[in-house]
Amino acid sequence: MAGFLEQNLGPFLQQLGEILVPLLLAAVAGGAVGLERESTNRPAGLRTHVLVCVGSALIMQVSLDMYQLSIHSGFGNGDPGRIAAQVVSGIGFLGAGTIMREGANIRGLTTAASLWVVSGMGLAVGAGLYLQTLVALVLVLLTLKTLSEVERRFIVKGGRHTLVLHVQDMPGKLGALATVIGRWGANIKSVSMRPGPVPATIEIIFQIKMNGRNLDPAGLVGDLMSTEGVISVTEEDI
């Protein structure tokens, strides 16, 4: 009996490990990128990125197994990239759902790109390319975390800024904030609102253009922060 179990349980556990390791690594990689997107209130967050990455890894494993099956059976010409290629083209429908137009600006392109690259990471994990996946994960997180700050500090966007204000939901708040922005000589190009991360709060997104070279965006942010009912003010990537 023990010999029978050892003979059959060993291969089963080995096969289970070969299946679980790639899928778990895909969940970790997708979750790391998803957490970053979740922290900035993106439309596609933790769960979406985990599902995309794990699904891509699973599809890649299916593609490779189908290729091996076609070789062993002797029927047809297997192509291990045929099924995986559909992930790269099909992920576009998810990315398109995260892209929104607000006034003259387009938002969500970064999240759409993160979904696309996460699907590639999932395919790489499914193919057993673990080192490539880890390197890609580090590069993606560095890009999302650090380059947005580089853009804000060193890349001039024609004086345009996207300000996200987390405020208490109370009457007259929008007008009071617009008055502060106008006092600094900035033009409001568009305004939108969405529910805040906690009850009884909202997020107001101002697309503004600063007029004049001597105007300091940091000073405007400080003035907005001192306004009653304002919880936080951040600049958001477009």
C-alpha positions in Angstrom: 0.0 0.0 0.0 2.8 2.4 0.9 4.6 1.7 -2.3 1.4 2.3 -4.3 0.9 5.7 -2.6 4.5 6.7 -3.1 4.4 5.6 -6.8 1.3 7.6 -7.5 1.4 10.4 -5.0 4.9 11.6 -6.0 4.1 12.4 -9.6 0.8 14.0 -8.5 2.5 16.3 -6.1 5.1 17.2 -8.6 2.5 18.0 -11.2 0.5 20.0 -8.6 3.6 22.1 -7.8 4.3 22.7 -11.5 0.7 24.1 -11.8 0.5 26.0 -8.5 3.9 27.8 -8.6 3.3 29.7 -11.8 -0.3 30.7 -10.9 0.7 31.8 -7.4 3.6 33.9 -8.8 1.2 35.4 -11.3 -1.2 36.3 -8.5 1.6 38.0 -6.6 3.0 39.9 -9.6 -0.5 41.1 -10.7 -1.4 41.9 -7.2 1.7 44.1 -6.7 0.8 46.2 -9.7 -2.9 46.2 -8.8 -2.2 47.5 -5.3 -0.3 50.5 -6.8 -3.3 51.3 -9.0 -5.7 50.7 -6.1 -3.8 53.2 -4.0 -4.5 56.0 -6.6 -8.2 55.1 -7.0 -7.8 53.8 -10.5 -10.8 52.1 -12.1 -8.9 48.8 -12.4 -7.3 47.8 -9.1 -6.1 44.8 -7.2 -8.7 42.2 -8.2 -8.7 43.1 -11.9 -4.9 42.9 -12.2 -4.7 39.7 -10.2 -7.4 38.1 -12.4 -5.7 39.3 -15.7 -2.3 38.0 -14.6 -3.5 34.6 -13.3 -5.8 34.2 -16.3 -2.9 34.9 -18.7 -0.7 32.4 -16.9 -3.4 29.8 -17.1 -4.0 30.4 -20.8 -0.2 30.1 -21.5 -0.1 26.8 -19.6 -3.1 25.5 -21.6 -1.4 26.7 -24.8 1.8 24.8 -24.0 0.0 21.7 -22.9 -2.1 21.7 -26.1 1.2 22.0 -28.1 2.6 18.9 -26.3 -0.6 17.0 -26.8 -0.5 17.7 -30.5 3.1 16.5 -30.7 2.4 13.3 -28.8 -0.8 12.5 -30.7 0.8 13.1 -34.1 -2.3 15.0 -35.3 -1.9 18.6 -36.6 0.8 21.1 -36.3 0.8 22.6 -32.8 1.6 26.2 -32.3 2.3 27.2 -28.6 1.8 30.9 -29.4 -1.5 30.7 -31.1 -3.7 30.8 -28.0 -1.4 33.2 -26.1 -1.5 35.6 -29.0 -5.2 36.1 -28.4 -4.5 37.4 -24.9 -2.4 40.2 -26.2 -5.1 41.3 -28.6 -8.0 40.5 -26.4 -6.8 42.4 -23.4 -7.7 45.6 -25.2 -11.3 45.5 -24.2 -10.4 45.8 -20.5 -7.9 48.6 -21.2 -10.5 50.5 -23.2 -12.9 50.3 -20.2 -10.4 52.2 -18.0 -9.8 55.1 -20.5 -12.1 58.1 -19.9 -12.3 61.6 -21.4 -12.5 64.6 -19.2 -12.8 67.9 -21.0 -9.7 68.1 -23.3 -7.8 65.4 -21.4 -7.7 61.7 -21.6 -7.4 59.7 -18.3 -6.8 56.0 -17.7 -4.1 55.4 -20.3 -1.5 54.4 -17.6 -3.9 51.9 -16.1 -4.8 50.5 -19.5 -1.0 50.1 -20.2 -0.6 48.4 -16.8 -3.3 45.9 -17.6 -1.6 45.1 -20.9 1.8 44.6 -19.4 0.3 42.5 -16.6 -1.1 40.2 -19.2 2.3 39.8 -20.7 3.8 39.0 -17.3 1.1 36.3 -16.9 2.1 34.8 -20.2 5.7 34.9 -19.2 5.0 33.1 -15.9 2.9 30.5 -17.6 5.8 29.8 -20.0 8.2 29.4 -17.0 10.0 32.6 -17.5 10.2 33.5 -13.9 13.3 35.8 -13.9 11.9 37.8 -16.8 8.6 38.3 -14.9 10.3 39.5 -11.8 12.5 41.9 -13.7 9.4 43.2 -15.5 7.5 43.6 -12.2 10.3 45.7 -10.7 10.5 47.9 -13.8 6.7 48.3 -13.9 6.5 49.3 -10.2 9.4 51.7 -10.6 7.7 53.3 -13.6 4.4 53.7 -11.8 5.8 54.9 -8.5 8.7 57.1 -9.6 8.2 58.4 -13.1 4.9 60.2 -12.2 7.0 62.3 -9.7 9.6 62.9 -12.4 6.9 64.1 -14.8 5.5 66.5 -12.2 8.9 67.9 -11.3 10.8 68.1 -14.6 8.4 67.9 -17.5 6.4 71.0 -18.3 2.9 70.3 -19.6 2.1 73.8 -20.8 1.2 74.9 -17.3 -1.6 72.3 -17.1 -2.2 70.5 -13.9 -4.7 67.9 -12.7 -5.7 68.4 -9.0 -7.7 65.8 -7.1 -9.2 67.2 -3.9 -10.7 64.9 -1.3 -13.2 67.0 0.5 -16.2 66.7 2.8 -19.5 66.5 1.0 -21.1 69.8 2.0 -23.0 72.6 0.1 -21.0 75.3 -1.6 -17.7 73.5 -1.5 -17.2 73.5 -5.3 -17.7 77.2 -5.5 -15.3 77.9 -2.6 -12.6 75.9 -4.2 -13.1 77.4 -7.6 -12.7 80.8 -5.9 -9.4 79.9 -4.4 -8.1 78.6 -7.8 -9.3 81.8 -9.5 -7.5 83.9 -6.8 -4.2 82.3 -8.0 -4.9 83.4 -11.6 -5.4 79.8 -12.8 -8.0 78.9 -15.5 -10.3 75.9 -14.8 -10.5 73.9 -18.0 -12.8 71.1 -16.6 -14.3 69.9 -13.4 -15.6 66.4 -12.5 -16.6 64.7 -9.3 -16.6 61.1 -8.0 -17.4 59.5 -4.6 -14.7 59.7 -2.0 -12.9 56.7 -0.5 -14.8 57.2 2.8 -18.5 58.0 3.4 -19.7 61.6 3.3 -16.8 62.7 1.2 -16.3 63.3 -2.5 -13.3 63.8 -4.8 -13.3 66.9 -7.1 -11.0 66.7 -10.1 -9.9 70.1 -11.5 -8.1 70.4 -14.8 -6.4 73.8 -14.6 -3.9 75.9 -16.5 -1.6 78.1 -14.7 -1.1 81.6 -16.2 2.2 83.3 -15.8 5.7 82.1 -15.0 5.9 83.1 -11.4 2.9 81.2 -10.2 3.7 78.4 -7.8 1.5 75.3 -8.0 2.7 74.3 -4.6 1.4 77.5 -3.2 -2.0 76.9 -4.7 -2.1 73.4 -3.2 -1.2 74.8 0.2 -4.0 77.4 -0.1 -6.5 74.7 -1.1 -5.4 72.6 1.8 -6.2 75.4 4.2 -9.7 75.7 2.9 -12.4 74.4 5.3 -13.5 70.8 4.5 -10.5 69.9 2.4 -8.9 66.6 3.5 -6.2 66.2 0.9 -5.0 67.6 -2.4 -2.9 65.6 -4.9 -1.8 65.9 -8.4 -2.9 63.0 -10.6 -1.3 61.4 -13.7 -3.3 61.9 -16.9 
